[in-house]
Amino acid sequence: MDDKRIARINELSATARERELTEEEHAERAQLRAEYVAAYKQSLVNHLNNVKIVDEKGNKTPLRKKTEKKNEKH
């Protein structure tokens, strides 16, 4: 998500505090927010995929998804 889109989200939020948004503005704000949330989630997933747990012996183990942990128990 680029800075222009984030600035537009902020602009629409400021406008919403001053007056009622039009239907087009509501739709645009909803779309931009959805894009922002998706980009944020993807960034978080990418970050977590690069996290490694280091034990006392110095062994590095990557984080695993919950579904992978559940499958190991069965």
Buried (B, 14 or more C-beta within 10 A) or exposed (E): BEEEBBEBBEEBEEBEEEEEBEEEBEEBBEEBEEBBEEBEEEEEEEEEEEEEEEEEEEEEEEEEEEEEEEEEEE
